[in-house]
Amino acid sequence: MVKEFAVLLILSVCITLGADCFTADSFDVEKLFDIKQCQKCDLSGMPLQNADMQKADIDFSSLEKANLDGSNFSFARMDECNLSKVSAKKTIFKAAYLHHAVLVDANLESADFTYAILSRGDMSGANLSYANFKGATLESTSWENTILVKSNFQKANLMNAKFKGANLTGANFANADLTGASLGNAVMKDAIFKGADLTIDCSKSNCSPEDAVKMHAYASCKRLTDAGAIIDDTTKCTN
């Protein structure tokens, strides 16, 4: 009864607000609330604030422009989900599986991605200020022009991640694996890289020693400090 009431409430709110409220399929909405399983579903624009979606299975679904503020997606399966332009402020994605998810232009301020798997995800243009990615798997992710002010990446796996033009002011990358990561044109003032590994590991990448020397240019210790980043003797970067 509670689930049915929640679905009816959402639908009634959207009818009141008009067609711009959301374009989600009503059957998909009902299915999501009923059994928390809805693969390949259209949940676009859905108002899902403060919802309990723990362990939900919504692989390959679209939540474009949905409002997820304050919701809990801990341990949820969200493989290849389209989360572009969502509002997910203070939303919890702890240990969620978001492989290849798209979060382009999303507002994820203060979101919790601790221990989440987000490899090959695209966060370009998103606002992830104060977000928590501690221990998360973020291999080959794209953060182009992403706002990451004061975000936490402690012990995260960021191998081959791309931060071109990202704002990393005050972000914490302590003990993170950034081997092969690109920091081109990123703002790094007060970003913490203590214990972080910014070298090229040719045992994990297809590169020759000559290529590795060339690629080291974007991970030089001098460039980090010149950009205002904080390093120490445990930071693995090139001189």
N, C-alpha and C positions, 0 to 999 in steps of 0.2 A: 504494500500500500504506500509506504514511504517513497519507494522508487517511482511508482506510478505518479504520485503527487509531484515529485521533482520534475519528471518529464513534462507533465501537463503545465507546471508552472513555467518552465523554460519556453515551451511552445506558446503559452498565452502572453508571456512578456514580449516575445518576438512578433506576435501578431499585432500587439499594441504599438510596438515601435516601427513596424512596417517591414518592407522587403529587405532593407539594408541591415537588419539585425543579424541574420545569418542565412546561408544557403544550404545548410546541412539537410541531409535526408532524414525525415522524421522517424522512419523505421530504424535507421542506423542509431539515432539518438536513443530510442527506446531500448534497443539491443545493448548499447553501451551501459546504460544504467541497470539493466536487468541482470546481465551476466558478466559485465566487464570484459567482454570479448567482442571485437568488431574489426576484423581484418579487412583491409581495402575499403574502408568506410569513408563516406563524405561527412565530415564533422566541421566543415568550413564555417567560420564565423560563430561557432557555438559558444554561448555564455556558460562557462564551466567554472566560475569562481568558487574557491573554497571547497571543491569537490574531492571526495575520497576515491582516487583512482589507483590505489596501491595494488600492484600485481595485475593491473589491467593488461590485456593483450590487444593492441590496436596497430599491429604491424601493417605497413604499407598504406596507412590511412592519411587523409588530408585534414589538417586542423588549421588551415590557412586563415589568418585574421581572427582566430578564436580568442576568447578571453579566459585565460587559465590562472589568473591572479590568485595566489594563496592556495592553490590546489596541491594535492599530494600524489605524485606519480612514482613513488618509491618502488623499485623492483619491477616496474612496468616494462613491457616489451613494446618498443616503438620503432622497430627496424624500418628504415627508409621513409619515415613519416615526414610529411610536408608541414613544417611549423613556421613557415615564413610569415612575417608580419604579425605573429601572435603577441598578445600581452600576457606575460607570465612572470610578473613581479612577485618575488618571494615564494615562487613555486618550487616544490621539492621534487627533484628527479634523482634522488639518492639511489645508487646502484641500478639505475634504469638502463635498458639496452636500447641505445639510439644510434646504432651503426648506420652510417650514410644518411643521417637525418639532415634536413634542410631547415636552418633557422635564420635565413637571410632577413635582415631588417626587423628582427624581432626585438621586443623590449623585455629583457630577462634580468632586469636589475635585481640584485640580491637573491637570485635563484641559487638553489643548492644542487650541484651535480657531483657531490662527493662519491667517488668510486664508480661513477657512471661509465658506460662504454659508449663513446661518441666518435670512434675512429671513422675517418673519411667524411666527417660532418662538415657542413658549410655554414659558418656563422658570420659571413661577410655583412658588414653594415649594421650588425646588431648592437644593442646596448647591453653589455654584461658587466657593468660597474658593480663592484662589491659581490660578484658571483663567486661561489666556492666550488673549485674543481679539484680539491685535494684528493690525490690518489687516483684520479680519473684516467682512463685510457683514451688518448686524444691523438693517436697516430694519424699523420697525413691529413690533418684538419686544415681548413681555410679560415683565416681571421682577418681578411683584407678590410681595412678601414673600420674595424670593430672597436668599440669603446670598452676597454677592460680596466678602467681606473679602479685601483685597490682590489682587484680580483685575486683570488688565492689559487695558485697552481702548485702548491707544495707536493713534491713526490709524484707529480703527474707524468704520464708518458706522452711527450709531445714530439716524438721522433718525426722528422720531415714536415712539421707543421709550418704554415706560411702566415707570417704576421705583417705583411706589406701594408704600410700606412696605418697600422693599428695604434691606438693610444693605450700604452702600457704603464702610464703614470702610477707609481706606487704599487704596482702588481707584485705579488710574491711568487717567485719561481724557485724558491729554496729547494735544493736536492731534486729538481725536476730533470728528466731526461729530454734534452733539446738537441740531441745529435741529429745533424742534418737539417735543423730548423732554419728558416729564413726570417730575418728581422729587418728586411729592407724598408727604410724610411719610417720605421716604427718610432714612436715617442717613448723613451725609456727613462725619463727623469724619476729618480727615487725607486725604480724597479729593483727588486732584490733578486740577485742571482747567486747567492752563497750556496756552494755545494752543487750547483747546476752543471750539467754536462752539455757544452755547446760545441763540441768537436765533431768532426766527421768520422764515423766508425765504418771503415771499409769492409769490416766483416759483416755489417748489416746492410750495406748499400753497394750498388754496382759502380764502383769508382776505382780508378787507378791512383797510385800515390801522387802522380802529377795533378790529377783532377782534384784530389783532396786538398792539396796546397792552395789551388786557386779558390776552391770553395770556402776555405777557412777565412777568407777576407771578411765575410759578413759576421763572423763570430769572434773577431779579435778582441782581446781584453781592452786594448786602448780605445777601440771604438765604443765599447760598452761604457767605460768610464767617461769618455768625452761626451756621451749622450746623457750623462747623469745617473747611470745605473750604479748599483751598489754590488761590488764583488769582494771576495777575499781570497785567501790562499787555497781554499777548497774549490773554487770555481775552476772548471776545466774549459779554458778558452785559449786561443792562440795569441802569442805576443806579436 
